């Protein structure tokens, strides 16, 4: 079955991390959640927003994108 057009799907097992935040960062994340709700009319928890925020940050970092591309070679 190796001739399938669709490759084997990557591991999609969620990984749970526990982090410690400074009070200021926590307050900023709360404010970001409020700004998100004001912009989109839907409240989302910070826990739900953070993975998308991190993914957006990594995708927007040109140096990281180059390093990731080089590591795949």
C-alpha positions as a LaTeX table, in Angstrom:
\begin{tabular}{lrrr}
\hline
Residue & $x$ (\AA) & $y$ (\AA) & $z$ (\AA) \\
\hline
Unk1 & 0.00 & 0.00 & 0.00 \\
Unk2 & 3.01 & 2.35 & $-0.15$ \\
Unk3 & 1.74 & 3.64 & $-3.50$ \\
Unk4 & $-1.05$ & 5.67 & $-1.92$ \\
Unk5 & $-1.04$ & 9.35 & $-2.77$ \\
Unk6 & $-1.76$ & 10.29 & 0.84 \\
Unk7 & 1.32 & 9.76 & 3.03 \\
Unk8 & 1.14 & 8.22 & 6.46 \\
Unk9 & $-0.43$ & 10.74 & 8.83 \\
Unk10 & 1.86 & 12.32 & 11.42 \\
Unk11 & 1.52 & 11.63 & 15.13 \\
Unk12 & $-1.43$ & 13.64 & 16.39 \\
Unk13 & $-1.28$ & 12.60 & 20.04 \\
Unk14 & $-1.72$ & 15.77 & 22.10 \\
Unk15 & 1.10 & 16.69 & 24.46 \\
Unk16 & 0.17 & 18.42 & 27.70 \\
Unk17 & 2.66 & 20.94 & 29.07 \\
Unk18 & 2.63 & 22.75 & 32.37 \\
Unk19 & 4.29 & 26.16 & 32.41 \\
Unk20 & 4.81 & 28.90 & 34.95 \\
Unk21 & 3.96 & 32.45 & 33.86 \\
Unk22 & 4.89 & 35.76 & 35.35 \\
Unk23 & 1.94 & 37.73 & 36.72 \\
Unk24 & 2.45 & 40.31 & 33.96 \\
Unk25 & 2.38 & 37.73 & 31.17 \\
Unk26 & $-0.74$ & 36.15 & 32.67 \\
Unk27 & $-2.43$ & 39.56 & 32.78 \\
Unk28 & $-1.38$ & 40.22 & 29.16 \\
Unk29 & $-2.81$ & 36.88 & 28.08 \\
Unk30 & $-6.09$ & 37.71 & 29.82 \\
Unk31 & $-6.16$ & 41.06 & 27.99 \\
Unk32 & $-5.42$ & 39.28 & 24.72 \\
Unk33 & $-8.38$ & 37.00 & 25.36 \\
Unk34 & $-10.55$ & 40.07 & 25.88 \\
Unk35 & $-9.25$ & 41.62 & 22.65 \\
Unk36 & $-9.96$ & 38.37 & 20.82 \\
Unk37 & $-13.52$ & 38.34 & 22.10 \\
Unk38 & $-14.00$ & 42.00 & 21.09 \\
Unk39 & $-12.63$ & 41.28 & 17.61 \\
Unk40 & $-14.52$ & 38.05 & 16.92 \\
Unk41 & $-17.51$ & 38.15 & 19.26 \\
Unk42 & $-16.63$ & 34.78 & 20.77 \\
Unk43 & $-14.95$ & 34.13 & 24.06 \\
Unk44 & $-12.15$ & 31.54 & 23.95 \\
Unk45 & $-10.14$ & 30.43 & 26.94 \\
Unk46 & $-6.49$ & 31.37 & 27.10 \\
Unk47 & $-5.68$ & 27.65 & 27.24 \\
Unk48 & $-7.38$ & 27.23 & 23.85 \\
Unk49 & $-5.75$ & 30.33 & 22.34 \\
Unk50 & $-2.15$ & 29.68 & 23.41 \\
Unk51 & $-1.40$ & 26.76 & 21.02 \\
Unk52 & $-2.56$ & 28.88 & 18.07 \\
Unk53 & $-0.59$ & 31.88 & 19.34 \\
Unk54 & 2.57 & 29.76 & 19.59 \\
Unk55 & 2.04 & 28.25 & 16.13 \\
Unk56 & 1.53 & 31.73 & 14.66 \\
Unk57 & 4.68 & 32.98 & 16.38 \\
Unk58 & 6.78 & 30.10 & 15.06 \\
Unk59 & 5.41 & 30.41 & 11.52 \\
Unk60 & 6.13 & 34.15 & 11.58 \\
Unk61 & 9.77 & 33.76 & 12.62 \\
Unk62 & 11.88 & 33.66 & 9.44 \\
Unk63 & 15.02 & 32.42 & 11.21 \\
Unk64 & 13.11 & 29.52 & 12.74 \\
Unk65 & 11.50 & 28.64 & 9.40 \\
Unk66 & 14.97 & 28.51 & 7.78 \\
Unk67 & 16.36 & 26.37 & 10.61 \\
Unk68 & 13.41 & 23.97 & 10.43 \\
Unk69 & 13.76 & 23.70 & 6.66 \\
Unk70 & 17.50 & 23.00 & 6.97 \\
Unk71 & 16.83 & 20.33 & 9.61 \\
Unk72 & 14.48 & 18.49 & 7.24 \\
Unk73 & 17.20 & 18.02 & 4.63 \\
\hline
\end{tabular}
